[in-house]
Amino acid sequence: MLVRGIMLGLAAIVLWGAPARAQIAIYGQATGASLQFPNTSHLYGGTFGFYDTKRTGPITIGGDFRGGLLKRGSSVGSFNDQAMDLGQLGVRVAVAPGVLPLLHSLMPYAEALGGIGYWRGGVGVTRQDATHSLVQLIAGADYAIVPHIHWRVVEFSYGRAGADPGRINPEMLSTGIVLQLP
């Protein structure tokens, strides 16, 4: 019992000893994607969202909520277009600003997100139009242009969503702007 109390006390000192400052940010990105499904083309559109993180030592950690609207029309009829819309929530872990020794303004990050994704694609018997669960793993890097405006240099995501039969594995590549709120 005494050891447990000491461990809880040490955990409280470590976790709450140094004040952590919350950082809320909103972002918008230009995104290109491939559904990795037969008879589908690349999709283009936007990804947007906000995150709320706290600095804990050399990293920041918190939640991220994002949405995306991606589409590609068709010039040969109404049943050949493709689309992917998503809404997700997950965990974001990033290197805190100023931590990297040679690149003080670069902040690499990783995220794991889950939510729903509506997608439509394929031709003929492979055509699908449905909402499925969607999970994504994301890696990217932000660069601080000025203290509250960052350039999202690159972001790559790999996802998995349901399909009949099997699954799709959408891959997305993005760049954009992040505005940190004071």
C-alpha positions as CSV (number, residue, x, y, z in Angstrom):
1,M,0.0,0.0,0.0
2,L,2.8,2.4,0.9
3,V,4.7,1.7,-2.4
4,R,1.5,2.3,-4.4
5,G,1.0,5.7,-2.6
6,I,4.6,6.7,-3.4
7,M,4.2,5.7,-7.0
8,L,1.0,7.7,-7.3
9,G,2.7,10.7,-5.7
10,L,5.7,10.5,-8.1
11,A,3.3,10.2,-11.1
12,A,1.4,13.3,-9.9
13,I,4.7,15.3,-9.5
14,V,5.9,14.2,-13.0
15,L,2.6,14.8,-14.8
16,W,1.5,18.0,-13.0
17,G,4.8,19.4,-11.7
18,A,5.5,21.6,-14.8
19,P,2.5,23.6,-16.1
20,A,1.5,22.4,-19.5
21,R,0.1,25.0,-21.9
22,A,-2.7,24.0,-24.2
23,Q,-2.4,24.8,-27.9
24,I,-5.5,24.9,-30.1
25,A,-5.0,25.0,-33.8
26,I,-7.1,24.9,-37.0
27,Y,-5.8,23.7,-40.3
28,G,-6.8,23.4,-44.0
29,Q,-5.0,21.2,-46.5
30,A,-5.0,20.5,-50.2
31,T,-5.2,16.7,-50.5
32,G,-4.7,14.1,-53.3
33,A,-5.8,10.5,-52.6
34,S,-5.9,7.0,-54.1
35,L,-8.6,4.6,-52.9
36,Q,-6.5,1.5,-53.9
37,F,-9.7,0.0,-55.4
38,P,-10.2,-1.4,-59.0
39,N,-11.4,1.1,-61.6
40,T,-11.0,4.2,-59.5
41,S,-8.9,7.3,-60.3
42,H,-7.1,9.7,-58.0
43,L,-9.3,12.0,-56.0
44,Y,-8.6,15.6,-55.1
45,G,-10.1,18.0,-52.5
46,G,-9.5,19.3,-49.0
47,T,-8.9,18.1,-45.5
48,F,-9.6,20.4,-42.6
49,G,-9.8,20.2,-38.8
50,F,-8.6,21.3,-35.5
51,Y,-6.5,19.9,-32.7
52,D,-5.9,20.6,-29.0
53,T,-2.5,19.6,-27.6
54,K,-0.5,20.1,-24.5
55,R,3.3,20.2,-24.2
56,T,4.8,17.5,-22.0
57,G,8.5,17.8,-22.2
58,P,9.9,17.5,-25.7
59,I,6.6,16.4,-27.2
60,T,3.0,17.7,-27.5
61,I,0.1,15.3,-27.3
62,G,-3.6,15.7,-27.7
63,G,-6.7,15.1,-29.7
64,D,-7.3,15.8,-33.4
65,F,-10.7,16.1,-35.2
66,R,-10.7,16.2,-39.0
67,G,-12.9,16.0,-42.0
68,G,-12.2,15.6,-45.6
69,L,-14.1,16.1,-48.9
70,L,-12.4,14.5,-51.9
71,K,-13.9,13.9,-55.3
72,R,-13.3,13.2,-59.0
73,G,-16.0,13.8,-61.5
74,S,-16.6,11.8,-64.7
75,S,-16.9,13.0,-68.3
76,V,-18.6,9.8,-69.4
77,G,-21.6,9.6,-67.2
78,S,-23.0,10.0,-63.8
79,F,-22.0,6.5,-62.6
80,N,-18.3,6.8,-63.1
81,D,-17.4,9.5,-60.5
82,Q,-15.5,8.8,-57.3
83,A,-15.7,10.4,-53.9
84,M,-14.5,10.0,-50.4
85,D,-15.8,12.0,-47.4
86,L,-14.5,11.4,-43.9
87,G,-14.9,12.4,-40.3
88,Q,-12.5,11.2,-37.7
89,L,-11.1,11.7,-34.2
90,G,-7.8,10.5,-32.8
91,V,-4.6,11.1,-31.0
92,R,-1.8,13.4,-32.2
93,V,1.8,13.2,-31.0
94,A,4.3,15.8,-32.2
95,V,7.8,17.0,-31.5
96,A,7.5,20.3,-29.6
97,P,8.6,23.5,-31.3
98,G,12.3,24.2,-30.8
99,V,13.3,20.7,-29.8
100,L,15.1,19.6,-32.9
101,P,18.7,20.9,-32.6
102,L,19.4,21.9,-36.3
103,L,15.8,22.5,-37.4
104,H,14.1,24.5,-34.6
105,S,11.1,25.3,-36.7
106,L,10.4,21.8,-37.9
107,M,7.8,19.8,-35.9
108,P,7.3,16.1,-37.2
109,Y,4.1,14.4,-35.9
110,A,2.2,11.2,-36.0
111,E,-1.5,10.5,-35.6
112,A,-3.9,7.5,-35.2
113,L,-7.5,8.3,-36.1
114,G,-10.7,6.4,-36.3
115,G,-14.2,7.4,-37.6
116,I,-16.4,7.0,-40.6
117,G,-15.8,7.3,-44.3
118,Y,-18.2,7.5,-47.1
119,W,-16.8,6.5,-50.4
120,R,-18.0,5.8,-53.9
121,G,-16.0,4.4,-56.7
122,G,-15.6,1.6,-59.3
123,V,-17.4,0.8,-62.5
124,G,-20.0,-1.8,-63.3
125,V,-20.2,-4.7,-60.9
126,T,-17.3,-3.3,-58.8
127,R,-19.2,0.0,-58.2
128,Q,-19.7,0.8,-54.5
129,D,-21.4,3.6,-52.7
130,A,-21.5,3.2,-48.9
131,T,-20.4,4.4,-45.5
132,H,-17.9,2.3,-43.6
133,S,-15.7,2.6,-40.6
134,L,-12.3,4.2,-41.4
135,V,-9.0,4.1,-39.6
136,Q,-5.9,6.0,-40.6
137,L,-2.3,6.3,-39.6
138,I,-0.8,9.7,-40.4
139,A,2.8,11.0,-40.4
140,G,3.8,14.6,-41.4
141,A,5.8,17.6,-40.6
142,D,4.9,21.2,-39.8
143,Y,7.3,24.2,-40.2
144,A,6.8,27.4,-38.2
145,I,6.8,30.4,-40.6
146,V,6.0,32.8,-37.8
147,P,5.0,31.8,-34.2
148,H,1.3,31.2,-34.9
149,I,1.3,30.3,-38.6
150,H,2.8,27.0,-39.7
151,W,3.2,25.4,-43.1
152,R,2.1,21.8,-43.2
153,V,5.0,20.8,-45.4
154,V,3.8,17.3,-46.0
155,E,1.4,14.8,-44.6
156,F,0.9,11.2,-45.7
157,S,-1.9,8.9,-44.4
158,Y,-2.6,5.3,-44.9
159,G,-6.1,4.1,-44.1
160,R,-8.4,1.1,-44.1
161,A,-12.1,1.1,-44.7
162,G,-14.7,-1.5,-45.5
163,A,-15.7,-2.6,-49.0
164,D,-17.8,-5.4,-50.4
165,P,-15.9,-7.7,-50.6
166,G,-12.9,-6.9,-48.6
167,R,-11.4,-3.5,-47.8
168,I,-10.0,-0.4,-49.4
169,N,-6.7,1.1,-48.3
170,P,-6.9,4.8,-49.1
171,E,-3.5,6.7,-49.3
172,M,-3.5,10.5,-49.1
173,L,-0.9,13.1,-49.6
174,S,-1.5,16.7,-48.3
175,T,0.0,20.1,-47.8
176,G,-1.5,23.1,-46.1
177,I,-1.6,25.8,-43.5
178,V,-2.0,25.6,-39.7
179,L,-3.2,28.6,-37.6
180,Q,-2.5,28.3,-33.9
181,L,-4.9,30.2,-31.7
182,P,-3.4,32.3,-28.9
